[in-house]
Amino acid sequence: MAKVVIVGAGFAGHYGALILQDELKKIGGNHEITVISRVPKFTYIPSLVWVGINLMKAEKTQFDLKPVYDKLGINFIHGKVTEVWPDNKYVNVELPDGKTQKVDYDFLLMATGPYLNFEATEGLGPENGYTQSICSPPHATEAAANYLELVARLEKGDKATVVVGTGHGTATCQGAAFEYICNICNDLVDRGLRDKVRLIWLSNEPRLGDFGIDGLEAKRGSLIFTSEMMAEGLFADYGIEYQIRSHVHKVDNKKIYTENLDGEFKEIEYDFAMLIPPFKGQPIKWFDKDGNDITNKVCNPAGFVKVDANYGKSWEELDGPDWPKTYQSPVYENIFAAGIAFAPPGPLSEPNKSPNGTLIGPAPPRTGYTAELSGKAAALNIAEMIKGNKPTHHASMAETPGLCIASMKKHVFGGEAATIAIYPVARDYTKYPEYGRDLDSCTAEIGMAGAWFKYALHYAFLYKLQAKPFWKLIP
C-alpha cells in the first residue's frame, strides 16, 4: 500500500488529488491519499476579480473540500504543514486547535500555493497596510466594501484617483490586476461616475501588455499583432493612464512611492489602490534525519521547491528545455511540486535593475490552467512510480499552452473580455527560432464572446472540481 500526501488544495493540489485517485482505482490495491490544506474550501481564484467590486459574492467562488473527498475516499486534514522530514517520510501539521499531527507518506506532492508577501513593501496590503488585494476571498470582499465606500463618495460629488497594479518590482499576476482595473472602469461608466475618477495602471512590466509572460505576438493576416498594441489601444479607449517599469518602495495612507528603471523616484497620490503583492513559498521548514535544516537544499531562496529544471542560467540564456517537465525533486525522488509551489528556473519576462540596483521584473505566473496541468502531471507521475515505473508525464511550460480570459466587464449581454492564448507559455527558441512560440496558435481578441467564455469557465471548473458526474470530460 502506498501513502500519498498532497499539501495544498488549489488548482494544482485539488485537481492532482482527483486525477491521482482516478488513476489509483485503475491500478488497484489499498492505496491512500491524504490532502492537507490551510483552508477547508476550494476557491476559484479567477472570479475574485468580480468579488472585488461586489459583482459576485465570495461564496459563489467556493465549495467545501471535505464532502468531495469523502465521496471519493480521499482523506482530508484541515491544517497547516509546518515541517517536512523527507528522510523519515513525514510532515508535521498544525491543526486549527493548536495541536500538532504527524502524517506519514511514501510520496509527497507540494502544491501549497503562494504566501502573499505584503511585508516586502512597507504599507502594502489590507491587514497591516493601506492597499487592497483580490488574492483571497476575504481580501476581495474587503476590497469590494472599500470600493463601494469610494462610490458613495463619488455619488456625493467627490473626485478620486484609483491606482491598480503591482506592489513590488518582482510581483506577478499582472493579469488579475489588469482585469480589476478594466472592471472598475466599466463599473464606473455604468454608474455614471467615470468622469470623476483618474485611473492609473502601475506595473513592473518592461512593456505594457507584458503580463509577466514576456507579452505575446499573434498573426493578423500578414501583420504581427502584439499584446502591447492591445493594451495601449484599450487603455487609450478607457482613458487609463499608466506607469510601468516601476517598483513600489512604500505606501502610506495618501501616497505610493515608486522607483522606475531609469532610477527616478516618483510619488502618486491616491484614494483607492489595489496592488498585487509579491509571492513567496509558504513558511515550511525541511529537516534531514538528524534534524539539520535543509530548506535551502530542497527550496530556492524564495521558498519554492526545486524540481527537474535547469537552474542558474541568466534570462538571456534560459530556453524552453530548461523548464521542468515531470515536477520531480532532484533531491528526493518521491517528492513532487506543482503550481506556484515549484521553483521556476527563471522569469519569463526580462528582469532589469535600476541605476540604484533595484530589481524590477515580473516573476513568472504559475496559476490557473498552468497550475492544473502541472498538478495533473505530478499526480500521474506518482501513479507511475507506485506501479514501479519512472515518471514519464510532462507538463513543461515550454510544451503546454496558456489560456487567459481577462474579464473587462461582467454582463451577460453587454460584457467584454480579452481572450489570450499562447503556445507555449515559456518561449522555446529551439523549436520556434523567430519568436519562441507558434504564432499560429497564439491569439488576443477582445469582445463579448470572451465574456461568455469567462462565465462558462467559472461554472465548468466549479462543476468539474467537485467531481460531479462526467467531470472527467471537462478539460
Summary of the structure (lengths in Angstrom):
residues: 475
radius of gyration: 22.0
end to end distance: 29.9
largest distance: 69.7
contacts: 1703
relative contact order: 0.15
helix: 30%
strand: 27%
